[in-house]
Amino acid sequence: MRAGVLSDDKVINFLNDNFINTWVSNVELERTPRKQAYMAKRPKREAKVFDKTQPLAKAIMEGWKEHSPVDCLVIAPEFDVMGKLPLNDFFDDCYKKRISEEDGYLTFLTDAIDSKFPGFNESISDPLLTGTRVVINDEKREQSVLHILRAPSYGYQDYTVIEIDTTEIKGGGELTIHIQMGSAKSGGSFDLFDENTELPTEGIPTEAVAGVWDIPSGMQGTIRYQFDKGQVFKLGATGTWFSGKGNVNAFHATISVK
């Protein structure tokens, strides 16, 4: 990268004008078992250990691709991963499209700024995102989810589905879902359904047992639902009807039972 796109003046100027640029070593993040073993043996006096519990570190680890030697990530101030670019895929893609690496990298950066989420699958079910299923039990009463949603056209639903398994909570309790929307264009609406409910694709979701609608970009909302015995729920996350068809945004949900 340093001898290629990062030596190009227009790329450097664009990065300096629009981003806070930083990097972290895969060794410091203990990305592979080999690197974990190395860090475990390295004397502590050689370097300060990188705190992997920090939000920035978590965002980096959410965004990287397995077996990729280098990943370029665009991360919003709220720590949403807005774009991800594995280095090997980048070179292959530029070759297939017959474009220069400089133009390809600038396209990646501008698409991330425009909230197009470059590097994410169109289905928005990318396996690098967390939380397609979470389990709440007596040992762990709180879990976090990071995912993205897409806005449908007016009158329709386009759910990203998070399965919430509380079956081990035999006596029931209060399910709380605290949601933080990312900073991209789309607002978010969230509906909670029983496991056996068929999720609607249009109209008002009257089958939902609870929900919170029209959370604006960058804002927060909360769902609370009292249940009598442990069961499986489905949380449907979709963009709001007035967000513009196809616009996407990230959301972070903290799911707990008391």
URGIHU-V695830 format. One record per pair of residues at least 12 apart in sequence whose C-alpha atoms are under 7 Angstrom apart, sorted by the first residue. I is the first residue (numbers start at 1). GAP is how many residues later the second one is. D is the distance in Angstrom with one decimal. If there is no record, write none. Layout:
i=I gap=GAP d=D
i=I gap=GAP d=D
This chain:
i=5 gap=96 d=6.2
i=5 gap=97 d=5.0
i=11 gap=91 d=6.9
i=11 gap=95 d=6.6
i=28 gap=22 d=5.9
i=29 gap=21 d=6.8
i=29 gap=23 d=6.8
i=55 gap=24 d=6.6
i=56 gap=23 d=6.3
i=59 gap=20 d=6.0
i=59 gap=21 d=6.9
i=59 gap=22 d=6.4
i=62 gap=66 d=6.1
i=62 gap=67 d=6.4
i=63 gap=18 d=6.5
i=63 gap=21 d=6.2
i=63 gap=65 d=6.6
i=65 gap=21 d=6.4
i=68 gap=18 d=5.9
i=68 gap=19 d=6.8
i=68 gap=20 d=6.9
i=70 gap=16 d=6.1
i=70 gap=17 d=5.5
i=71 gap=13 d=6.9
i=71 gap=14 d=5.5
i=71 gap=15 d=4.4
i=71 gap=16 d=5.8
i=72 gap=12 d=5.8
i=72 gap=13 d=4.9
i=72 gap=14 d=6.4
i=73 gap=12 d=6.3
i=74 gap=38 d=6.6
i=78 gap=104 d=6.7
i=80 gap=102 d=6.3
i=80 gap=170 d=6.4
i=82 gap=30 d=5.4
i=82 gap=33 d=6.5
i=82 gap=35 d=5.1
i=83 gap=29 d=5.1
i=83 gap=34 d=4.9
i=83 gap=35 d=4.9
i=83 gap=36 d=5.9
i=84 gap=34 d=6.4
i=84 gap=35 d=5.1
i=85 gap=34 d=6.0
i=115 gap=69 d=5.5
i=115 gap=70 d=7.0
i=115 gap=133 d=6.9
i=124 gap=24 d=6.6
i=129 gap=17 d=6.2
i=129 gap=18 d=5.7
i=130 gap=15 d=5.6
i=130 gap=16 d=5.3
i=130 gap=17 d=6.3
i=131 gap=14 d=4.7
i=131 gap=15 d=6.3
i=131 gap=16 d=7.0
i=131 gap=31 d=6.3
i=132 gap=29 d=6.7
i=132 gap=30 d=4.7
i=132 gap=31 d=6.1
i=133 gap=29 d=5.6
i=133 gap=30 d=4.5
i=133 gap=31 d=6.0
i=134 gap=29 d=6.2
i=134 gap=30 d=5.1
i=134 gap=31 d=6.2
i=135 gap=29 d=6.0
i=135 gap=30 d=4.7
i=135 gap=31 d=6.2
i=136 gap=29 d=6.0
i=136 gap=30 d=5.1
i=137 gap=29 d=6.3
i=137 gap=31 d=5.3
i=137 gap=32 d=5.8
i=138 gap=31 d=6.6
i=141 gap=115 d=5.4
i=141 gap=116 d=5.6
i=142 gap=113 d=5.6
i=142 gap=114 d=4.2
i=142 gap=115 d=6.8
i=143 gap=111 d=5.9
i=143 gap=112 d=5.3
i=143 gap=113 d=6.4
i=144 gap=109 d=5.7
i=144 gap=110 d=4.5
i=144 gap=111 d=6.1
i=145 gap=107 d=5.6
i=145 gap=108 d=5.0
i=145 gap=109 d=6.4
i=146 gap=105 d=6.0
i=146 gap=106 d=4.6
i=146 gap=107 d=6.6
i=147 gap=103 d=5.7
i=147 gap=104 d=5.7
i=147 gap=105 d=6.7
i=148 gap=100 d=6.8
i=148 gap=101 d=5.5
i=148 gap=102 d=4.0
i=148 gap=103 d=5.7
i=149 gap=88 d=6.2
i=149 gap=89 d=5.3
i=149 gap=90 d=5.9
i=149 gap=99 d=5.6
i=149 gap=100 d=5.7
i=149 gap=101 d=6.3
i=150 gap=88 d=5.8
i=150 gap=89 d=5.0
i=150 gap=96 d=5.8
i=150 gap=97 d=5.7
i=150 gap=98 d=4.4
i=150 gap=99 d=6.7
i=151 gap=35 d=6.5
i=151 gap=87 d=6.0
i=151 gap=88 d=3.6
i=151 gap=89 d=5.8
i=151 gap=90 d=6.7
i=151 gap=92 d=6.2
i=151 gap=93 d=6.4
i=151 gap=94 d=5.2
i=151 gap=95 d=5.3
i=151 gap=96 d=5.4
i=151 gap=97 d=6.2
i=152 gap=87 d=6.4
i=152 gap=89 d=6.4
i=152 gap=93 d=4.9
i=152 gap=94 d=6.2
i=153 gap=88 d=6.0
i=153 gap=91 d=6.8
i=153 gap=92 d=4.8
i=154 gap=87 d=4.6
i=154 gap=88 d=6.7
i=155 gap=47 d=5.7
i=155 gap=48 d=5.2
i=155 gap=86 d=6.6
i=156 gap=45 d=5.7
i=156 gap=46 d=3.8
i=156 gap=47 d=5.8
i=157 gap=43 d=6.8
i=157 gap=44 d=4.6
i=157 gap=45 d=5.1
i=157 gap=81 d=6.4
i=158 gap=43 d=6.4
i=158 gap=80 d=5.5
i=159 gap=77 d=5.1
i=159 gap=78 d=5.1
i=159 gap=79 d=4.8
i=160 gap=76 d=5.6
i=160 gap=77 d=5.0
i=160 gap=78 d=6.3
i=161 gap=73 d=6.4
i=161 gap=74 d=5.6
i=161 gap=75 d=4.7
i=161 gap=76 d=6.4
i=162 gap=72 d=5.8
i=162 gap=73 d=5.0
i=162 gap=74 d=6.5
i=163 gap=70 d=5.9
i=163 gap=71 d=4.7
i=163 gap=72 d=6.3
i=164 gap=68 d=5.6
i=164 gap=69 d=5.0
i=164 gap=70 d=6.0
i=165 gap=66 d=6.3
i=165 gap=67 d=4.4
i=165 gap=68 d=6.4
i=166 gap=64 d=4.9
i=166 gap=65 d=5.1
i=166 gap=66 d=5.8
i=167 gap=63 d=3.9
i=167 gap=64 d=4.4
i=167 gap=65 d=6.4
i=168 gap=62 d=5.9
i=169 gap=60 d=6.8
i=169 gap=61 d=4.8
i=170 gap=59 d=5.2
i=170 gap=60 d=5.0
i=171 gap=57 d=6.3
i=171 gap=58 d=5.1
i=171 gap=59 d=6.8
i=172 gap=55 d=5.3
i=172 gap=56 d=4.4
i=172 gap=57 d=3.9
i=172 gap=58 d=5.3
i=173 gap=53 d=5.8
i=173 gap=54 d=5.6
i=173 gap=55 d=6.5
i=173 gap=84 d=6.2
i=173 gap=85 d=5.5
i=174 gap=50 d=6.7
i=174 gap=51 d=5.6
i=174 gap=52 d=4.4
i=174 gap=53 d=6.3
i=174 gap=83 d=5.4
i=174 gap=84 d=5.3
i=175 gap=49 d=5.6
i=175 gap=50 d=5.1
i=175 gap=51 d=6.1
i=175 gap=81 d=5.9
i=175 gap=82 d=4.6
i=175 gap=83 d=6.8
i=176 gap=47 d=5.7
i=176 gap=48 d=4.6
i=176 gap=49 d=6.6
i=176 gap=79 d=5.8
i=176 gap=80 d=5.3
i=176 gap=81 d=6.2
i=177 gap=45 d=5.6
i=177 gap=46 d=5.0
i=177 gap=47 d=6.5
i=177 gap=76 d=6.3
i=177 gap=77 d=5.7
i=177 gap=78 d=4.6
i=177 gap=79 d=6.6
i=178 gap=43 d=6.1
i=178 gap=44 d=4.5
i=178 gap=45 d=6.5
i=178 gap=75 d=5.5
i=178 gap=76 d=5.1
i=178 gap=77 d=6.6
i=179 gap=41 d=5.5
i=179 gap=42 d=5.2
i=179 gap=43 d=5.9
i=179 gap=72 d=6.8
i=179 gap=73 d=5.7
i=179 gap=74 d=4.4
i=179 gap=75 d=6.5
i=180 gap=38 d=7.0
i=180 gap=39 d=6.1
i=180 gap=40 d=4.6
i=180 gap=41 d=6.8
i=180 gap=71 d=5.7
i=180 gap=72 d=5.1
i=180 gap=73 d=6.3
i=181 gap=36 d=5.6
i=181 gap=37 d=5.0
i=181 gap=38 d=5.6
i=181 gap=39 d=6.1
i=181 gap=69 d=6.3
i=181 gap=70 d=4.5
i=181 gap=71 d=6.5
i=182 gap=35 d=6.0
i=182 gap=36 d=5.1
i=182 gap=67 d=5.9
i=182 gap=68 d=4.9
i=182 gap=69 d=5.4
i=183 gap=34 d=5.3
i=183 gap=35 d=4.8
i=184 gap=33 d=6.3
i=184 gap=64 d=6.9
i=184 gap=65 d=5.0
i=185 gap=32 d=6.3
i=185 gap=58 d=7.0
i=185 gap=62 d=6.4
i=185 gap=63 d=6.7
i=185 gap=64 d=6.5
i=186 gap=31 d=6.1
i=186 gap=53 d=5.8
i=186 gap=54 d=6.8
i=186 gap=57 d=4.9
i=186 gap=61 d=5.6
i=186 gap=62 d=5.5
i=186 gap=63 d=5.5
i=187 gap=27 d=6.0
i=187 gap=28 d=5.4
i=187 gap=29 d=4.4
i=187 gap=30 d=4.8
i=187 gap=52 d=5.6
i=187 gap=53 d=5.4
i=187 gap=56 d=6.2
i=188 gap=25 d=6.7
i=188 gap=26 d=5.5
i=188 gap=27 d=5.1
i=188 gap=28 d=6.7
i=188 gap=49 d=6.9
i=188 gap=50 d=5.7
i=188 gap=51 d=4.5
i=188 gap=52 d=5.2
i=189 gap=23 d=5.9
i=189 gap=24 d=4.1
i=189 gap=25 d=5.2
i=189 gap=26 d=6.3
i=189 gap=48 d=5.9
i=189 gap=49 d=5.4
i=189 gap=50 d=6.0
i=189 gap=51 d=5.7
i=190 gap=21 d=5.4
i=190 gap=22 d=5.4
i=190 gap=23 d=6.0
i=190 gap=45 d=6.8
i=190 gap=46 d=5.6
i=190 gap=47 d=4.6
i=190 gap=48 d=6.5
i=191 gap=17 d=5.9
i=191 gap=19 d=6.0
i=191 gap=20 d=4.2
i=191 gap=21 d=6.6
i=191 gap=44 d=5.8
i=191 gap=45 d=5.1
i=191 gap=46 d=6.7
i=192 gap=16 d=5.4
i=192 gap=17 d=5.8
i=192 gap=18 d=5.2
i=192 gap=19 d=5.7
i=192 gap=41 d=6.8
i=192 gap=42 d=5.8
i=192 gap=43 d=4.6
i=192 gap=44 d=6.3
i=193 gap=14 d=7.0
i=193 gap=15 d=4.8
i=193 gap=16 d=5.7
i=193 gap=40 d=5.7
i=193 gap=41 d=5.0
i=193 gap=42 d=6.3
i=194 gap=38 d=6.7
i=194 gap=39 d=4.8
i=194 gap=40 d=6.1
i=195 gap=37 d=5.3
i=195 gap=38 d=4.9
i=195 gap=39 d=5.8
i=210 gap=13 d=6.8
i=210 gap=15 d=6.5
i=211 gap=12 d=5.8
i=214 gap=26 d=5.7
